[in-house]
């Protein structure tokens, strides 16, 4: 039996796609080209989509929520990340897109994760880490090896911050190893690659399913995962090491 879109209702969900290309607008981004497939799938199911090309903004490196005000000893004059983080936190789904450079995610993607980490000390209304109740995935493009390595790195980082990672949360495309065509280049075969088409589709749907489940529960279930309660001395059944 074929599973049809009519059996699911994802209206009310919000997704934010953060493209970590090194190319500022209006330069062509191959990463954006692949991300657009996921964007169209989600929009087709009623998901509200926000898109950010991070390199277009003044986002300095650092691990503080606001590099203007929170830096000990004096901050910077400009930081767009506080406004961007509000857009990211408003979304039920985060998709990070990155090209491959020297087998790694882009420096912009690293900066994104570092700045998100700067919010890790904050909590939600259940005392959980701030990113609980949201789900995330990653999209990678390039013409050198690194898709799975980058996916492991990014998805680990995001779950460490509190995002829920569904099955098949990564998708990517690479051309022949070494100098060669990029995803959107004519004749690259990228948009026609069924393996990538399948992975981007499964990823989009699993992100929507997970986000819908979390939203229907009012977030990630509470119980044994409140950092505020832990700080106050609650140990949620962890055995006292003095009595082992």
Biotite code that builds the C-alpha atoms (Angstrom):
import biotite.structure as struc

atoms = struc.array([
    struc.Atom([0.000, 0.000, 0.000], chain_id="A", res_id=1, res_name="UNK", atom_name="CA", element="C"),
    struc.Atom([1.354, 3.408, -0.963], chain_id="A", res_id=2, res_name="UNK", atom_name="CA", element="C"),
    struc.Atom([1.715, 5.970, 1.803], chain_id="A", res_id=3, res_name="UNK", atom_name="CA", element="C"),
    struc.Atom([0.252, 9.245, 0.566], chain_id="A", res_id=4, res_name="UNK", atom_name="CA", element="C"),
    struc.Atom([0.758, 12.832, 1.656], chain_id="A", res_id=5, res_name="UNK", atom_name="CA", element="C"),
    struc.Atom([-2.978, 13.153, 2.279], chain_id="A", res_id=6, res_name="UNK", atom_name="CA", element="C"),
    struc.Atom([-2.597, 10.971, 5.364], chain_id="A", res_id=7, res_name="UNK", atom_name="CA", element="C"),
    struc.Atom([-0.427, 13.548, 7.115], chain_id="A", res_id=8, res_name="UNK", atom_name="CA", element="C"),
    struc.Atom([-0.950, 17.103, 8.304], chain_id="A", res_id=9, res_name="UNK", atom_name="CA", element="C"),
    struc.Atom([2.160, 19.186, 8.846], chain_id="A", res_id=10, res_name="UNK", atom_name="CA", element="C"),
    struc.Atom([0.507, 22.584, 8.735], chain_id="A", res_id=11, res_name="UNK", atom_name="CA", element="C"),
    struc.Atom([1.635, 24.747, 11.615], chain_id="A", res_id=12, res_name="UNK", atom_name="CA", element="C"),
    struc.Atom([5.210, 23.472, 11.460], chain_id="A", res_id=13, res_name="UNK", atom_name="CA", element="C"),
    struc.Atom([8.069, 25.874, 10.764], chain_id="A", res_id=14, res_name="UNK", atom_name="CA", element="C"),
    struc.Atom([11.439, 24.983, 9.242], chain_id="A", res_id=15, res_name="UNK", atom_name="CA", element="C"),
    struc.Atom([14.574, 27.082, 8.918], chain_id="A", res_id=16, res_name="UNK", atom_name="CA", element="C"),
    struc.Atom([17.217, 26.230, 6.327], chain_id="A", res_id=17, res_name="UNK", atom_name="CA", element="C"),
    struc.Atom([20.640, 27.713, 7.073], chain_id="A", res_id=18, res_name="UNK", atom_name="CA", element="C"),
    struc.Atom([22.900, 27.643, 4.028], chain_id="A", res_id=19, res_name="UNK", atom_name="CA", element="C"),
    struc.Atom([26.534, 27.736, 5.121], chain_id="A", res_id=20, res_name="UNK", atom_name="CA", element="C"),
    struc.Atom([27.984, 28.323, 1.670], chain_id="A", res_id=21, res_name="UNK", atom_name="CA", element="C"),
    struc.Atom([31.034, 30.586, 1.446], chain_id="A", res_id=22, res_name="UNK", atom_name="CA", element="C"),
    struc.Atom([29.382, 32.497, -1.422], chain_id="A", res_id=23, res_name="UNK", atom_name="CA", element="C"),
    struc.Atom([27.394, 35.623, -0.554], chain_id="A", res_id=24, res_name="UNK", atom_name="CA", element="C"),
    struc.Atom([24.241, 36.467, -2.479], chain_id="A", res_id=25, res_name="UNK", atom_name="CA", element="C"),
    struc.Atom([23.638, 36.660, -5.378], chain_id="A", res_id=26, res_name="UNK", atom_name="CA", element="C"),
    struc.Atom([26.360, 34.126, -6.236], chain_id="A", res_id=27, res_name="UNK", atom_name="CA", element="C"),
    struc.Atom([25.109, 30.699, -7.305], chain_id="A", res_id=28, res_name="UNK", atom_name="CA", element="C"),
    struc.Atom([25.196, 28.191, -4.436], chain_id="A", res_id=29, res_name="UNK", atom_name="CA", element="C"),
    struc.Atom([25.229, 24.487, -5.283], chain_id="A", res_id=30, res_name="UNK", atom_name="CA", element="C"),
    struc.Atom([24.303, 23.731, -1.694], chain_id="A", res_id=31, res_name="UNK", atom_name="CA", element="C"),
    struc.Atom([21.232, 25.916, -2.112], chain_id="A", res_id=32, res_name="UNK", atom_name="CA", element="C"),
    struc.Atom([20.356, 23.990, -5.259], chain_id="A", res_id=33, res_name="UNK", atom_name="CA", element="C"),
    struc.Atom([20.083, 20.723, -3.328], chain_id="A", res_id=34, res_name="UNK", atom_name="CA", element="C"),
    struc.Atom([18.438, 22.347, -0.318], chain_id="A", res_id=35, res_name="UNK", atom_name="CA", element="C"),
    struc.Atom([15.685, 23.644, -2.592], chain_id="A", res_id=36, res_name="UNK", atom_name="CA", element="C"),
    struc.Atom([14.455, 20.084, -3.152], chain_id="A", res_id=37, res_name="UNK", atom_name="CA", element="C"),
    struc.Atom([13.855, 19.717, 0.581], chain_id="A", res_id=38, res_name="UNK", atom_name="CA", element="C"),
    struc.Atom([12.335, 23.193, 0.789], chain_id="A", res_id=39, res_name="UNK", atom_name="CA", element="C"),
    struc.Atom([9.831, 22.336, -1.949], chain_id="A", res_id=40, res_name="UNK", atom_name="CA", element="C"),
    struc.Atom([8.881, 19.030, -0.307], chain_id="A", res_id=41, res_name="UNK", atom_name="CA", element="C"),
    struc.Atom([8.190, 20.714, 3.023], chain_id="A", res_id=42, res_name="UNK", atom_name="CA", element="C"),
    struc.Atom([6.347, 23.669, 1.527], chain_id="A", res_id=43, res_name="UNK", atom_name="CA", element="C"),
    struc.Atom([4.225, 21.199, -0.428], chain_id="A", res_id=44, res_name="UNK", atom_name="CA", element="C"),
    struc.Atom([3.104, 19.729, 2.895], chain_id="A", res_id=45, res_name="UNK", atom_name="CA", element="C"),
    struc.Atom([2.176, 23.079, 4.397], chain_id="A", res_id=46, res_name="UNK", atom_name="CA", element="C"),
    struc.Atom([5.384, 23.717, 6.358], chain_id="A", res_id=47, res_name="UNK", atom_name="CA", element="C"),
    struc.Atom([6.340, 27.385, 6.699], chain_id="A", res_id=48, res_name="UNK", atom_name="CA", element="C"),
    struc.Atom([9.955, 27.777, 5.543], chain_id="A", res_id=49, res_name="UNK", atom_name="CA", element="C"),
    struc.Atom([12.498, 30.443, 6.467], chain_id="A", res_id=50, res_name="UNK", atom_name="CA", element="C"),
    struc.Atom([15.874, 30.553, 4.704], chain_id="A", res_id=51, res_name="UNK", atom_name="CA", element="C"),
    struc.Atom([19.144, 32.089, 5.881], chain_id="A", res_id=52, res_name="UNK", atom_name="CA", element="C"),
    struc.Atom([22.399, 32.389, 3.929], chain_id="A", res_id=53, res_name="UNK", atom_name="CA", element="C"),
    struc.Atom([24.666, 32.935, 6.907], chain_id="A", res_id=54, res_name="UNK", atom_name="CA", element="C"),
    struc.Atom([27.589, 34.494, 5.051], chain_id="A", res_id=55, res_name="UNK", atom_name="CA", element="C"),
    struc.Atom([25.351, 37.474, 4.174], chain_id="A", res_id=56, res_name="UNK", atom_name="CA", element="C"),
    struc.Atom([25.245, 38.490, 7.834], chain_id="A", res_id=57, res_name="UNK", atom_name="CA", element="C"),
    struc.Atom([27.762, 39.865, 10.308], chain_id="A", res_id=58, res_name="UNK", atom_name="CA", element="C"),
    struc.Atom([28.197, 36.818, 12.550], chain_id="A", res_id=59, res_name="UNK", atom_name="CA", element="C"),
    struc.Atom([31.518, 36.988, 14.390], chain_id="A", res_id=60, res_name="UNK", atom_name="CA", element="C"),
    struc.Atom([33.092, 33.848, 15.842], chain_id="A", res_id=61, res_name="UNK", atom_name="CA", element="C"),
    struc.Atom([32.536, 33.134, 19.499], chain_id="A", res_id=62, res_name="UNK", atom_name="CA", element="C"),
    struc.Atom([30.577, 31.114, 22.014], chain_id="A", res_id=63, res_name="UNK", atom_name="CA", element="C"),
    struc.Atom([28.445, 33.817, 23.605], chain_id="A", res_id=64, res_name="UNK", atom_name="CA", element="C"),
    struc.Atom([24.781, 34.496, 22.772], chain_id="A", res_id=65, res_name="UNK", atom_name="CA", element="C"),
    struc.Atom([25.552, 38.119, 21.887], chain_id="A", res_id=66, res_name="UNK", atom_name="CA", element="C"),
    struc.Atom([29.127, 39.057, 21.050], chain_id="A", res_id=67, res_name="UNK", atom_name="CA", element="C"),
    struc.Atom([28.264, 42.726, 21.646], chain_id="A", res_id=68, res_name="UNK", atom_name="CA", element="C"),
    struc.Atom([27.087, 42.418, 25.227], chain_id="A", res_id=69, res_name="UNK", atom_name="CA", element="C"),
    struc.Atom([28.070, 39.061, 26.732], chain_id="A", res_id=70, res_name="UNK", atom_name="CA", element="C"),
    struc.Atom([31.829, 39.009, 26.168], chain_id="A", res_id=71, res_name="UNK", atom_name="CA", element="C"),
    struc.Atom([33.815, 39.471, 29.387], chain_id="A", res_id=72, res_name="UNK", atom_name="CA", element="C"),
    struc.Atom([36.007, 42.537, 29.187], chain_id="A", res_id=73, res_name="UNK", atom_name="CA", element="C"),
    struc.Atom([34.129, 44.150, 26.322], chain_id="A", res_id=74, res_name="UNK", atom_name="CA", element="C"),
    struc.Atom([32.257, 43.073, 23.240], chain_id="A", res_id=75, res_name="UNK", atom_name="CA", element="C"),
    struc.Atom([32.150, 43.827, 19.536], chain_id="A", res_id=76, res_name="UNK", atom_name="CA", element="C"),
    struc.Atom([30.321, 46.613, 17.745], chain_id="A", res_id=77, res_name="UNK", atom_name="CA", element="C"),
    struc.Atom([28.238, 44.361, 15.507], chain_id="A", res_id=78, res_name="UNK", atom_name="CA", element="C"),
    struc.Atom([26.622, 40.930, 15.789], chain_id="A", res_id=79, res_name="UNK", atom_name="CA", element="C"),
    struc.Atom([23.642, 39.787, 13.703], chain_id="A", res_id=80, res_name="UNK", atom_name="CA", element="C"),
    struc.Atom([23.408, 36.408, 15.403], chain_id="A", res_id=81, res_name="UNK", atom_name="CA", element="C"),
    struc.Atom([20.993, 37.373, 18.201], chain_id="A", res_id=82, res_name="UNK", atom_name="CA", element="C"),
    struc.Atom([18.367, 38.216, 15.574], chain_id="A", res_id=83, res_name="UNK", atom_name="CA", element="C"),
    struc.Atom([19.212, 35.108, 13.544], chain_id="A", res_id=84, res_name="UNK", atom_name="CA", element="C"),
    struc.Atom([19.044, 32.868, 16.604], chain_id="A", res_id=85, res_name="UNK", atom_name="CA", element="C"),
    struc.Atom([15.502, 34.057, 17.260], chain_id="A", res_id=86, res_name="UNK", atom_name="CA", element="C"),
    struc.Atom([14.561, 32.950, 13.753], chain_id="A", res_id=87, res_name="UNK", atom_name="CA", element="C"),
    struc.Atom([16.241, 29.566, 14.327], chain_id="A", res_id=88, res_name="UNK", atom_name="CA", element="C"),
    struc.Atom([14.539, 29.081, 17.675], chain_id="A", res_id=89, res_name="UNK", atom_name="CA", element="C"),
    struc.Atom([11.161, 29.961, 16.153], chain_id="A", res_id=90, res_name="UNK", atom_name="CA", element="C"),
    struc.Atom([11.441, 26.881, 13.903], chain_id="A", res_id=91, res_name="UNK", atom_name="CA", element="C"),
    struc.Atom([10.481, 23.292, 14.709], chain_id="A", res_id=92, res_name="UNK", atom_name="CA", element="C"),
    struc.Atom([12.980, 22.013, 12.113], chain_id="A", res_id=93, res_name="UNK", atom_name="CA", element="C"),
    struc.Atom([16.555, 23.115, 11.455], chain_id="A", res_id=94, res_name="UNK", atom_name="CA", element="C"),
    struc.Atom([18.343, 22.028, 8.278], chain_id="A", res_id=95, res_name="UNK", atom_name="CA", element="C"),
    struc.Atom([22.020, 22.942, 7.995], chain_id="A", res_id=96, res_name="UNK", atom_name="CA", element="C"),
    struc.Atom([23.437, 22.977, 4.474], chain_id="A", res_id=97, res_name="UNK", atom_name="CA", element="C"),
    struc.Atom([27.176, 23.053, 3.837], chain_id="A", res_id=98, res_name="UNK", atom_name="CA", element="C"),
    struc.Atom([29.652, 22.548, 1.013], chain_id="A", res_id=99, res_name="UNK", atom_name="CA", element="C"),
    struc.Atom([32.745, 20.382, 1.470], chain_id="A", res_id=100, res_name="UNK", atom_name="CA", element="C"),
    struc.Atom([36.126, 22.081, 1.810], chain_id="A", res_id=101, res_name="UNK", atom_name="CA", element="C"),
    struc.Atom([39.208, 19.893, 2.340], chain_id="A", res_id=102, res_name="UNK", atom_name="CA", element="C"),
    struc.Atom([36.938, 17.079, 3.481], chain_id="A", res_id=103, res_name="UNK", atom_name="CA", element="C"),
    struc.Atom([35.264, 19.201, 6.166], chain_id="A", res_id=104, res_name="UNK", atom_name="CA", element="C"),
    struc.Atom([32.169, 21.335, 6.589], chain_id="A", res_id=105, res_name="UNK", atom_name="CA", element="C"),
    struc.Atom([32.635, 24.989, 5.717], chain_id="A", res_id=106, res_name="UNK", atom_name="CA", element="C"),
    struc.Atom([34.037, 27.490, 8.183], chain_id="A", res_id=107, res_name="UNK", atom_name="CA", element="C"),
    struc.Atom([30.617, 29.161, 8.103], chain_id="A", res_id=108, res_name="UNK", atom_name="CA", element="C"),
    struc.Atom([28.983, 25.918, 9.278], chain_id="A", res_id=109, res_name="UNK", atom_name="CA", element="C"),
    struc.Atom([31.515, 25.649, 12.085], chain_id="A", res_id=110, res_name="UNK", atom_name="CA", element="C"),
    struc.Atom([30.710, 29.205, 13.098], chain_id="A", res_id=111, res_name="UNK", atom_name="CA", element="C"),
    struc.Atom([26.980, 28.457, 13.102], chain_id="A", res_id=112, res_name="UNK", atom_name="CA", element="C"),
    struc.Atom([27.417, 25.504, 15.436], chain_id="A", res_id=113, res_name="UNK", atom_name="CA", element="C"),
    struc.Atom([29.749, 27.471, 17.709], chain_id="A", res_id=114, res_name="UNK", atom_name="CA", element="C"),
    struc.Atom([27.236, 30.290, 17.998], chain_id="A", res_id=115, res_name="UNK", atom_name="CA", element="C"),
    struc.Atom([24.372, 27.844, 18.644], chain_id="A", res_id=116, res_name="UNK", atom_name="CA", element="C"),
    struc.Atom([26.551, 26.294, 21.336], chain_id="A", res_id=117, res_name="UNK", atom_name="CA", element="C"),
    struc.Atom([26.739, 29.735, 22.900], chain_id="A", res_id=118, res_name="UNK", atom_name="CA", element="C"),
    struc.Atom([23.037, 29.350, 23.749], chain_id="A", res_id=119, res_name="UNK", atom_name="CA", element="C"),
    struc.Atom([23.496, 25.956, 25.388], chain_id="A", res_id=120, res_name="UNK", atom_name="CA", element="C"),
    struc.Atom([23.453, 27.414, 28.884], chain_id="A", res_id=121, res_name="UNK", atom_name="CA", element="C"),
    struc.Atom([19.883, 28.648, 28.447], chain_id="A", res_id=122, res_name="UNK", atom_name="CA", element="C"),
    struc.Atom([16.804, 26.544, 29.212], chain_id="A", res_id=123, res_name="UNK", atom_name="CA", element="C"),
    struc.Atom([13.191, 26.237, 28.117], chain_id="A", res_id=124, res_name="UNK", atom_name="CA", element="C"),
    struc.Atom([10.112, 26.450, 30.344], chain_id="A", res_id=125, res_name="UNK", atom_name="CA", element="C"),
    struc.Atom([10.662, 22.821, 31.453], chain_id="A", res_id=126, res_name="UNK", atom_name="CA", element="C"),
    struc.Atom([14.202, 23.473, 32.620], chain_id="A", res_id=127, res_name="UNK", atom_name="CA", element="C"),
    struc.Atom([15.573, 21.500, 29.653], chain_id="A", res_id=128, res_name="UNK", atom_name="CA", element="C"),
    struc.Atom([18.304, 22.692, 27.333], chain_id="A", res_id=129, res_name="UNK", atom_name="CA", element="C"),
    struc.Atom([16.961, 25.371, 25.000], chain_id="A", res_id=130, res_name="UNK", atom_name="CA", element="C"),
    struc.Atom([16.934, 23.326, 21.771], chain_id="A", res_id=131, res_name="UNK", atom_name="CA", element="C"),
    struc.Atom([14.827, 20.469, 23.194], chain_id="A", res_id=132, res_name="UNK", atom_name="CA", element="C"),
    struc.Atom([11.594, 19.900, 21.284], chain_id="A", res_id=133, res_name="UNK", atom_name="CA", element="C"),
    struc.Atom([13.121, 20.581, 17.870], chain_id="A", res_id=134, res_name="UNK", atom_name="CA", element="C"),
    struc.Atom([14.536, 18.333, 15.176], chain_id="A", res_id=135, res_name="UNK", atom_name="CA", element="C"),
    struc.Atom([17.428, 18.802, 12.772], chain_id="A", res_id=136, res_name="UNK", atom_name="CA", element="C"),
    struc.Atom([19.144, 17.460, 9.668], chain_id="A", res_id=137, res_name="UNK", atom_name="CA", element="C"),
    struc.Atom([22.079, 18.218, 7.366], chain_id="A", res_id=138, res_name="UNK", atom_name="CA", element="C"),
    struc.Atom([22.585, 18.579, 3.607], chain_id="A", res_id=139, res_name="UNK", atom_name="CA", element="C"),
    struc.Atom([26.073, 18.410, 2.045], chain_id="A", res_id=140, res_name="UNK", atom_name="CA", element="C"),
    struc.Atom([27.363, 19.098, -1.473], chain_id="A", res_id=141, res_name="UNK", atom_name="CA", element="C"),
    struc.Atom([30.800, 19.020, -3.078], chain_id="A", res_id=142, res_name="UNK", atom_name="CA", element="C"),
    struc.Atom([33.121, 17.316, -5.544], chain_id="A", res_id=143, res_name="UNK", atom_name="CA", element="C"),
    struc.Atom([35.398, 15.691, -2.983], chain_id="A", res_id=144, res_name="UNK", atom_name="CA", element="C"),
    struc.Atom([34.918, 13.069, -0.285], chain_id="A", res_id=145, res_name="UNK", atom_name="CA", element="C"),
    struc.Atom([33.358, 14.066, 3.014], chain_id="A", res_id=146, res_name="UNK", atom_name="CA", element="C"),
    struc.Atom([29.546, 13.781, 2.987], chain_id="A", res_id=147, res_name="UNK", atom_name="CA", element="C"),
    struc.Atom([29.278, 11.146, 5.710], chain_id="A", res_id=148, res_name="UNK", atom_name="CA", element="C"),
    struc.Atom([32.135, 12.561, 7.771], chain_id="A", res_id=149, res_name="UNK", atom_name="CA", element="C"),
    struc.Atom([30.505, 15.997, 7.789], chain_id="A", res_id=150, res_name="UNK", atom_name="CA", element="C"),
    struc.Atom([27.074, 14.514, 8.497], chain_id="A", res_id=151, res_name="UNK", atom_name="CA", element="C"),
    struc.Atom([28.408, 12.670, 11.528], chain_id="A", res_id=152, res_name="UNK", atom_name="CA", element="C"),
    struc.Atom([30.033, 15.825, 12.815], chain_id="A", res_id=153, res_name="UNK", atom_name="CA", element="C"),
    struc.Atom([27.085, 18.151, 12.303], chain_id="A", res_id=154, res_name="UNK", atom_name="CA", element="C"),
    struc.Atom([24.397, 15.734, 13.510], chain_id="A", res_id=155, res_name="UNK", atom_name="CA", element="C"),
    struc.Atom([26.403, 14.841, 16.599], chain_id="A", res_id=156, res_name="UNK", atom_name="CA", element="C"),
    struc.Atom([26.863, 18.526, 17.374], chain_id="A", res_id=157, res_name="UNK", atom_name="CA", element="C"),
    struc.Atom([23.175, 19.308, 16.962], chain_id="A", res_id=158, res_name="UNK", atom_name="CA", element="C"),
    struc.Atom([21.976, 16.411, 19.107], chain_id="A", res_id=159, res_name="UNK", atom_name="CA", element="C"),
    struc.Atom([24.503, 17.430, 21.756], chain_id="A", res_id=160, res_name="UNK", atom_name="CA", element="C"),
    struc.Atom([22.790, 20.813, 21.861], chain_id="A", res_id=161, res_name="UNK", atom_name="CA", element="C"),
    struc.Atom([19.392, 19.138, 22.325], chain_id="A", res_id=162, res_name="UNK", atom_name="CA", element="C"),
    struc.Atom([17.977, 18.643, 18.835], chain_id="A", res_id=163, res_name="UNK", atom_name="CA", element="C"),
    struc.Atom([16.233, 15.328, 18.133], chain_id="A", res_id=164, res_name="UNK", atom_name="CA", element="C"),
    struc.Atom([17.778, 13.588, 15.112], chain_id="A", res_id=165, res_name="UNK", atom_name="CA", element="C"),
    struc.Atom([15.408, 11.318, 13.146], chain_id="A", res_id=166, res_name="UNK", atom_name="CA", element="C"),
    struc.Atom([16.442, 8.389, 10.940], chain_id="A", res_id=167, res_name="UNK", atom_name="CA", element="C"),
    struc.Atom([18.125, 9.300, 7.638], chain_id="A", res_id=168, res_name="UNK", atom_name="CA", element="C"),
    struc.Atom([18.633, 12.915, 8.716], chain_id="A", res_id=169, res_name="UNK", atom_name="CA", element="C"),
    struc.Atom([21.511, 13.427, 6.263], chain_id="A", res_id=170, res_name="UNK", atom_name="CA", element="C"),
    struc.Atom([21.517, 13.859, 2.502], chain_id="A", res_id=171, res_name="UNK", atom_name="CA", element="C"),
    struc.Atom([24.215, 14.883, 0.083], chain_id="A", res_id=172, res_name="UNK", atom_name="CA", element="C"),
    struc.Atom([25.760, 14.770, -3.362], chain_id="A", res_id=173, res_name="UNK", atom_name="CA", element="C"),
    struc.Atom([29.377, 14.581, -4.494], chain_id="A", res_id=174, res_name="UNK", atom_name="CA", element="C"),
    struc.Atom([30.729, 14.456, -8.008], chain_id="A", res_id=175, res_name="UNK", atom_name="CA", element="C"),
    struc.Atom([33.879, 12.639, -9.074], chain_id="A", res_id=176, res_name="UNK", atom_name="CA", element="C"),
    struc.Atom([36.721, 12.977, -6.576], chain_id="A", res_id=177, res_name="UNK", atom_name="CA", element="C"),
    struc.Atom([38.986, 15.865, -7.526], chain_id="A", res_id=178, res_name="UNK", atom_name="CA", element="C"),
    struc.Atom([38.322, 18.878, -9.740], chain_id="A", res_id=179, res_name="UNK", atom_name="CA", element="C"),
    struc.Atom([35.060, 18.338, -11.512], chain_id="A", res_id=180, res_name="UNK", atom_name="CA", element="C"),
    struc.Atom([31.487, 19.522, -11.933], chain_id="A", res_id=181, res_name="UNK", atom_name="CA", element="C"),
    struc.Atom([29.467, 20.900, -9.048], chain_id="A", res_id=182, res_name="UNK", atom_name="CA", element="C"),
    struc.Atom([25.858, 19.952, -8.305], chain_id="A", res_id=183, res_name="UNK", atom_name="CA", element="C"),
    struc.Atom([24.195, 22.606, -10.473], chain_id="A", res_id=184, res_name="UNK", atom_name="CA", element="C"),
    struc.Atom([26.706, 22.488, -13.330], chain_id="A", res_id=185, res_name="UNK", atom_name="CA", element="C"),
    struc.Atom([25.278, 21.436, -16.664], chain_id="A", res_id=186, res_name="UNK", atom_name="CA", element="C"),
    struc.Atom([25.835, 17.726, -17.197], chain_id="A", res_id=187, res_name="UNK", atom_name="CA", element="C"),
    struc.Atom([26.890, 17.047, -13.587], chain_id="A", res_id=188, res_name="UNK", atom_name="CA", element="C"),
    struc.Atom([24.116, 14.496, -13.145], chain_id="A", res_id=189, res_name="UNK", atom_name="CA", element="C"),
    struc.Atom([23.518, 15.847, -9.645], chain_id="A", res_id=190, res_name="UNK", atom_name="CA", element="C"),
    struc.Atom([19.815, 16.716, -9.827], chain_id="A", res_id=191, res_name="UNK", atom_name="CA", element="C"),
    struc.Atom([19.144, 13.411, -11.612], chain_id="A", res_id=192, res_name="UNK", atom_name="CA", element="C"),
    struc.Atom([20.899, 11.201, -9.040], chain_id="A", res_id=193, res_name="UNK", atom_name="CA", element="C"),
    struc.Atom([18.228, 8.872, -7.635], chain_id="A", res_id=194, res_name="UNK", atom_name="CA", element="C"),
    struc.Atom([20.255, 8.032, -4.519], chain_id="A", res_id=195, res_name="UNK", atom_name="CA", element="C"),
    struc.Atom([20.361, 11.710, -3.574], chain_id="A", res_id=196, res_name="UNK", atom_name="CA", element="C"),
    struc.Atom([16.731, 12.218, -4.540], chain_id="A", res_id=197, res_name="UNK", atom_name="CA", element="C"),
    struc.Atom([15.708, 9.359, -2.254], chain_id="A", res_id=198, res_name="UNK", atom_name="CA", element="C"),
    struc.Atom([17.818, 10.552, 0.677], chain_id="A", res_id=199, res_name="UNK", atom_name="CA", element="C"),
    struc.Atom([16.644, 14.164, 0.479], chain_id="A", res_id=200, res_name="UNK", atom_name="CA", element="C"),
    struc.Atom([13.034, 12.968, 0.321], chain_id="A", res_id=201, res_name="UNK", atom_name="CA", element="C"),
    struc.Atom([13.320, 10.566, 3.253], chain_id="A", res_id=202, res_name="UNK", atom_name="CA", element="C"),
    struc.Atom([15.128, 13.225, 5.249], chain_id="A", res_id=203, res_name="UNK", atom_name="CA", element="C"),
    struc.Atom([12.447, 15.854, 4.634], chain_id="A", res_id=204, res_name="UNK", atom_name="CA", element="C"),
    struc.Atom([9.602, 13.531, 5.579], chain_id="A", res_id=205, res_name="UNK", atom_name="CA", element="C"),
    struc.Atom([11.322, 12.145, 8.677], chain_id="A", res_id=206, res_name="UNK", atom_name="CA", element="C"),
    struc.Atom([12.077, 15.675, 9.863], chain_id="A", res_id=207, res_name="UNK", atom_name="CA", element="C"),
    struc.Atom([8.411, 16.593, 9.408], chain_id="A", res_id=208, res_name="UNK", atom_name="CA", element="C"),
    struc.Atom([7.190, 13.455, 11.180], chain_id="A", res_id=209, res_name="UNK", atom_name="CA", element="C"),
    struc.Atom([9.521, 14.006, 14.133], chain_id="A", res_id=210, res_name="UNK", atom_name="CA", element="C"),
    struc.Atom([8.701, 17.699, 14.390], chain_id="A", res_id=211, res_name="UNK", atom_name="CA", element="C"),
    struc.Atom([4.970, 16.937, 14.319], chain_id="A", res_id=212, res_name="UNK", atom_name="CA", element="C"),
    struc.Atom([5.298, 14.337, 17.073], chain_id="A", res_id=213, res_name="UNK", atom_name="CA", element="C"),
    struc.Atom([7.306, 16.698, 19.245], chain_id="A", res_id=214, res_name="UNK", atom_name="CA", element="C"),
    struc.Atom([4.916, 19.579, 18.662], chain_id="A", res_id=215, res_name="UNK", atom_name="CA", element="C"),
    struc.Atom([1.890, 17.419, 19.506], chain_id="A", res_id=216, res_name="UNK", atom_name="CA", element="C"),
    struc.Atom([3.527, 16.614, 22.856], chain_id="A", res_id=217, res_name="UNK", atom_name="CA", element="C"),
    struc.Atom([4.336, 20.227, 23.579], chain_id="A", res_id=218, res_name="UNK", atom_name="CA", element="C"),
    struc.Atom([8.043, 19.509, 23.159], chain_id="A", res_id=219, res_name="UNK", atom_name="CA", element="C"),
    struc.Atom([10.391, 16.758, 24.256], chain_id="A", res_id=220, res_name="UNK", atom_name="CA", element="C"),
    struc.Atom([8.879, 14.892, 27.220], chain_id="A", res_id=221, res_name="UNK", atom_name="CA", element="C"),
    struc.Atom([10.042, 16.106, 30.605], chain_id="A", res_id=222, res_name="UNK", atom_name="CA", element="C"),
    struc.Atom([11.362, 13.683, 33.175], chain_id="A", res_id=223, res_name="UNK", atom_name="CA", element="C"),
    struc.Atom([14.934, 13.127, 34.222], chain_id="A", res_id=224, res_name="UNK", atom_name="CA", element="C"),
    struc.Atom([16.241, 15.753, 31.807], chain_id="A", res_id=225, res_name="UNK", atom_name="CA", element="C"),
    struc.Atom([15.922, 19.107, 33.543], chain_id="A", res_id=226, res_name="UNK", atom_name="CA", element="C"),
    struc.Atom([19.268, 20.832, 33.820], chain_id="A", res_id=227, res_name="UNK", atom_name="CA", element="C"),
    struc.Atom([17.728, 23.295, 36.282], chain_id="A", res_id=228, res_name="UNK", atom_name="CA", element="C"),
    struc.Atom([16.549, 20.486, 38.584], chain_id="A", res_id=229, res_name="UNK", atom_name="CA", element="C"),
    struc.Atom([19.959, 18.794, 38.336], chain_id="A", res_id=230, res_name="UNK", atom_name="CA", element="C"),
    struc.Atom([21.667, 22.021, 39.363], chain_id="A", res_id=231, res_name="UNK", atom_name="CA", element="C"),
    struc.Atom([19.278, 22.213, 42.329], chain_id="A", res_id=232, res_name="UNK", atom_name="CA", element="C"),
    struc.Atom([20.378, 18.759, 43.501], chain_id="A", res_id=233, res_name="UNK", atom_name="CA", element="C"),
    struc.Atom([17.833, 16.401, 41.924], chain_id="A", res_id=234, res_name="UNK", atom_name="CA", element="C"),
    struc.Atom([19.497, 13.222, 40.618], chain_id="A", res_id=235, res_name="UNK", atom_name="CA", element="C"),
    struc.Atom([16.545, 11.434, 38.918], chain_id="A", res_id=236, res_name="UNK", atom_name="CA", element="C"),
    struc.Atom([17.454, 7.981, 40.221], chain_id="A", res_id=237, res_name="UNK", atom_name="CA", element="C"),
    struc.Atom([21.186, 8.124, 39.495], chain_id="A", res_id=238, res_name="UNK", atom_name="CA", element="C"),
    struc.Atom([22.816, 5.838, 42.095], chain_id="A", res_id=239, res_name="UNK", atom_name="CA", element="C"),
    struc.Atom([24.770, 7.569, 44.810], chain_id="A", res_id=240, res_name="UNK", atom_name="CA", element="C"),
    struc.Atom([28.445, 6.710, 44.124], chain_id="A", res_id=241, res_name="UNK", atom_name="CA", element="C"),
    struc.Atom([29.084, 6.558, 47.873], chain_id="A", res_id=242, res_name="UNK", atom_name="CA", element="C"),
    struc.Atom([26.905, 3.444, 48.125], chain_id="A", res_id=243, res_name="UNK", atom_name="CA", element="C"),
    struc.Atom([28.167, 1.444, 45.143], chain_id="A", res_id=244, res_name="UNK", atom_name="CA", element="C"),
])
